[in-house]
Structures are given as structure tokens and as C-alpha cells.
Amino acid sequence: MRKPKKKKSIQKPKSQLKLQPLGDRVVVKPQAIEERKTSFGLIIPDTMSKEKPETGTVVAVGDGKIADNGSRIKMTVKVGDMVLFSKYVPDEIKLDGQDLIILREDQILGIIK
């Protein structure tokens, strides 16, 4: 007699983060900023005149924005994407010893492939 096969459940990849962003918000772990040093070992700080976008890895995404007609707009970014965002836009938080940022999906400048 044959044993019935068990159905495999397909699950979305879940982040290990204890924070679930709401709506179209995204939680990103920023990459470390490289410091510039002179040959003598002096650290040259970034100035506001040299604003450059930052990069980071998406660690959690919300369910998506709700449109005017009540339907939910699917998120473009997903967990694991490397993204480019403006330096002064996001809200910075510290959770479980990690420095993270929260921003809206429309504040992300692009996905790095």
C-alpha cells in the first residue's frame, strides 16, 4: 500500500528581524562608509558639499501601499536587494545591536543589480 505524499508548503522568505514595517516602508541595513585617509594616517571627513547616495541591503519590507481605490500596490523591492538611497532621508534606528534605517519605497533611488 502506498503512503500518501505530503504536500510541500511554499512560504515567502521571512526576515529574521523582529520588526515588520507597515505599508510601503522598507528596513535597510546600511553598508559601512569607507573613510578616506591621507598617507600620514589623517582621516578626511566627508563634507556636505560631497553628498553621495548611500547603499544598503533590504532586511524587511512592508505589505505595500494602499491605493485610492482600496487595492494594495505590490512592493518592488524585496528582502536581500541592494538599494541606493539618499543620505539624509531615512529614519535611523538601533535594534538588537544593529544600526538600521527605515524609509519609504519611493525614497529608494534604485536597486543595484
N, C-alpha and C positions, 0 to 999 in steps of 0.2 A: 504494500500500500504506500502511496506517495504522501509525503508530508506537504502541506500547503506552504507555498512560498510566502515569506514575509515581505510586505511592501516597504520599499525604502522611502523614507520621508525626505523630501527636498526642503532644506532650510536655507534661509538667507544667511550670509556670513554676518555674524554679530561681533561687535567690537567688545573688547574686554573692559571697556571704560564704564565707570559707574555713573555716567551722565548721559542722558538721552536728550539731545537738542530738540526743540519744538519748531514746528513749521518749516521754514526754509533755511534754518540755521545749520551751520556746519562747525564742528570742533576740529581744529587743526593743531598738530604738534609742529612748531616751527623748527627749521633747521638752524643749527648753531651758526652765528655770524662770524666769519673769519676776521681776525684783527690784522691790521697791517702794521708791520714793524720795520723800522729802519735797520741798516746794517749794524748800528750800535745797540740795538735792542729796545729803542724807544717805541712805544705804541702810539700810532697816529689814530686819533678818534675820528669817527665819521662825522661829517658836518651836515647841517641841514641843507646846504647847497648841493649836496651829492645824494639826494634821496633816491634810493633804488627800491624797487619792489622786492619783497621777501618771498621765500619758498617754504613749503611745509608739506607734511603728509596728513591727509584726512584720516581722522581716527573715529569719527562718528558723524552721522547725518540725520537730519530730521525727516519727517514723512513727506514734506513738500508743502508748498504754498497753496492756500485755498483761493481759487479764482472767484470772481464776482458772481458767477452762476452757481457756486457751491461745490464745484468739482475740484479735486486735488491735482495740482500740477506736479508731475514726477520730477524728482531731483536729477540733475545732470551729473553731478559728482557722486562718487561712491567711496566707501572706505578703502584706503590704500592708494588713492590717487595722489600724485604730487601736484600741488597747485601753486600759483603765483598770486600774491595779494599785495595790496598797498600797505606800507609800513605803519601808518598812523590810523588806520580804520578799525581794527579789531579790538574787542574787549579781552584783556588778559586775565587769566585765572591760574591758580595753582591747585591741582587735585592729585592726591596720592603721590606727592613729591614731584609731579611733572608740571612743567610750565606749558600751558595750553592757551589757545586763543579761540574765541567764538566770533563768527561773522556770518552774515547772510550770504546766500549763494550768489546774489547779484553783486556782491563786493569782491568776489573772486575774479581776477583778471583773466585767468586761463588755466588749462590743465596741461602740465608738462608731460609729454609722451616719450 
